[in-house]
Amino acid sequence: MQDQVSAFRESANFFIHDVSAFPLVLGRPETLVPGYAGQWCEEMTTLVRQAHPFVIVMGPQADAERHEDRRLRALWLKHNREPLVRRCRLLVYVEPDAAKRAGLSALAALAVKAFGVPVALTAGMDEALARGEQVLRAEAAQMAREGARDSVAQ
């Protein structure tokens, strides 16, 4: 499995997302310029089509998203809900400002209902990465238990 993950890291042509630490996927807020959504959709399609679970961590975003980019992302999320839920274990947003983070929690709850992927809000990148790694370790442990159970059953 590690060979497949390494091959994915090396072969993926990403700009919006940094996959160098895959299965931790780091969003690059500085790339979210007007018109970015097409590239975002391509990258997300690539992520959900590969075989491994992953976590996306998004750093603080400075500017408001353009309506057209938000619309295109929403359409992608609507049409790709099932594969997204199958692969993405957690979406973590970093928001250092406590008041903004509190305001985002209601939106996060709506996003979970709409798109099926758990969302976490953290104050800093270290906390976000730790949350992502924790979820991925739990996923790996569960997969190992299921693998052991399957081999015993055979």
GUNUZA-740995 format. One record per residue: x, y, z of N, C-alpha, C in turn; residue in three letters. Coordinates in steps of 0.02 Angstrom, whole numbers, plus 50000, padded with zeros to 5 digits. Atoms other than C-alpha are relative to their C-alpha. Layout:
<atoms>
XYZXYZXYZALA;...
</atoms>
This chain:
<atoms>
500414994150000500005000050000500445006350000MET;499574994249997501425012050041500295001749932GLN;499744998850067502115009849865499485003649957ASP;500534996650037500425014949793499935007250021GLN;500054993249975500365030349904500585004249973VAL;499414996450026502135035349853499925001449926SER;500104999150072501715032749670499485005549987ALA;500504994850009500165043749689500305006850013PHE;499684993649983501165057549773500435002549942ARG;499534998150052502435057449632499665001349933GLU;500334999450065501215056049486499485005549997SER;500554995149998499885068449542500255006949978ALA;499844993350024499895085149453499515004850033ASN;500454995849960499145096449585500295007050008PHE;499814993149988499175115249610499625002850061PHE;500424997549946497725119249728500144996250065ILE;499875004449943498115104549844500724997649999HIS;499325002749992499815099149909499924992850023ASP;500075007049983499865080149907500664996850020VAL;499345002849982501695078249959499984996250066SER;500075003749937501115071950131499414995249997ALA;500585004450008499705061150060500094993950044PHE;500714998550004498565054550136499775006350035PRO;500184993249978498615071550221500065004549939LEU;500024995650058498115083650085499935007150027VAL;500004993249975498515101850119499765004849946LEU;500234994950046497515115450036500485005950001GLY;499564994250006498515130249974499565006249992ARG;500464994350004497465145650016500225005449950PRO;499754994950046498585156849910499824998549927GLU;500185001850069498015147449754499265001249985THR;500724999150009496175151449781499855007049973LEU;500114993750035496155165849659499394999349955VAL;500595000650044494645170049550500144995549940PRO;499955004750056494375156149424500334993450018GLY;499645006149979495205142349527499584993749998TYR;500445005749988493685130949537500084994349950ALA;499905005350050494005121449375500574995450019GLY;499425003949978495715115949435499844996250064GLN;500205003249937494995112149607499594993749985TRP;500435005850018493685100649528500414994349971CYS;499575005250029495005091349427500404996450054GLU;499605003049946496085088649580499574995750047GLU;500435003949956494635082949687499784993649966MET;500185006050036494105070749552500574994950003THR;499425004449995495865063549551500054997050070THR;499965002449931495855062249741499484994650014LEU;500525004949983494195052949752500044993749957VAL;499945006050042494645041049610500574995550021ARG;499455004449978496235034649692499734995650057GLN;500265005449957496095019949812500065001150075ALA;499854999449929496585027149981499615005650034HIS;500344994649962495665036950116500495005750012PRO;499584994149989496305054550146499635005150042PHE;500254994449961496065070150251500245006449966VAL;499814993650028496045087850183500055005250056ILE;499904994649952496745102050289500065006549961VAL;500014993550033496355119750234500235005450050MET;499764994449959497335134350307499525005949995GLY;500444994150000496545151250342499965003249931PRO;500114996950065495795159550190499875007550010GLN;500024992749991496005178250170499405003249966ALA;500514996550040494765183050035499374995949993ASP;500655003350013492945179250002500044996749931ALA;500015003850062492655166449865499525003349950GLU;500444997450053491935172449700499404995449993ARG;500625003850008490145167049667500084994249950HIS;499945005250051490595157249509500434994250025GLU;499585005449972491975147449597499604996050051ASP;500415003449949490805143449742499474995749966ARG;500525003750036489445137949619500294993649969ARG;499695005950032490625126349523500214994850052LEU;499825004849947491285118549684499394996650028ARG;500625002949973489525116149750499714994749952ALA;500235005050049489025107249589500424993750002LEU;499575005949996490535095949599499844996050062TRP;500155003449937490165091949781499334996349996LEU;500675003250007488335088149739500054993749957LYS;499975005650047488775076649594500504994650021HIS;499485004749980490235068049682499974998350074ASN;500075001249928489545065949857500214993050019ARG;499865007049983489645047049856500744998349999GLU;499285001649999491465045249801500385004250052PRO;499674995949950491955059549916499934996850070LEU;500125003249935491165051050068500414993550005VAL;499645006350001492005034750017500755001050015ARG;499274999049993493765042350019500205005250052ARG;499794994549956493815058550120499744998850071CYS;500195001649931493815054950307499875006150043ARG;500084993949960493905072850371500235006049959LEU;499804993650028493995090750312500135004550060LEU;499824995949943494915101950435500145007149975VAL;499884993050015494835120850424500385003250057TYR;499634996249950496105131650514499745007250000VAL;500224993149992495395147950579500255002550068GLU;499724997749937496455156950709499545004450042PRO;500454995449964495095169550755499424996150031ASP;500515003949964493965161950888499295002049980ALA;500674997850019492455172550839499824997449931ALA;500135002750067492605167650656499904992550002LYS;500065007249993492855149550705499314998150027ARG;500665001349972491265150050808499465001049947ALA;500484998750054490325157550661500014994649947GLY;499945005250050490975144050546499714993350022LEU;500235006549975490365129950658499294998449974SER;500675001250027488555132050600500044998149926ALA;499915001850070489115131750418500304993049993LEU;499705006650002490175116450453499474994550011ALA;500535004849987488665107250524499564999049938ALA;500395000450061487685111250366500384996249946LEU;499595003450050489125105350257500024992550013ALA;500005007149983489195088750349499364996749977VAL;500655002850021487345085950318499964999749924LYS;500074999650073487465091150135500484995249965ALA;499495003550038489075082350085500264993750033PHE;499865006349967489295068550214500714999150027GLY;499325000549975491105072150261500065003850066VAL;499914996449937491515076450442500455006149991PRO;499624993750003492185094050467500245001750071VAL;499734997749936493325100150607500275007049989ALA;499734993250001493815118050647500535000450054LEU;499464999449952495475121550730500295007049999THR;499704993449994496425136850789500675000549963ALA;499344999850031498085131950711500154993949958GLY;499815005450046498945121150582500254993850038MET;499765005849962499805109950712499424995850025ASP;500595003549976498125105550788499634996649942GLU;500345002850059497375102750615500354993849975ALA;499625005850023498765091050562499944994250049LEU;500085005349950498645081450726499324996749994ALA;500685002950009496755079150701499994995549939ARG;499995004050061497035073050524500384993550009GLY;499595006049988498405060950576499634995150046GLU;500385004349954497305054350718499464996249962GLN;500535003350039495875050650597500304994749954VAL;499695004850046497045042150473500294994050038LEU;499765005749960497845031450611499424995450019ARG;500595003949983496115025950667499754996049939ALA;500205003450063495675021750486500464994149986GLU;499525005450013497275011550465499914994250049ALA;500115005249950496945002150627499384995949984ALA;500615003550018495184997950572500114995549939GLN;499865004050060495784992050402500424993850018MET;499595005649979497094981050488499574994850036ALA;500455004749965495754973450602499574996249950ARG;500425003350050494634970050453500404995149958GLU;499575004650037496084962350357500154993750039GLY;499865005849957496504951050503499384995650006ALA;500635003749994494674946150522499864996249935ARG;500115003250064494554942350335500464994049990ASP;499535005650009496114931350337499834994250047SER;500215005349954495464921650489499394996449972VAL;500615003050027493794918750402500154995449941ALA;499835004150059494664911250250500324993850024GLN;
</atoms>
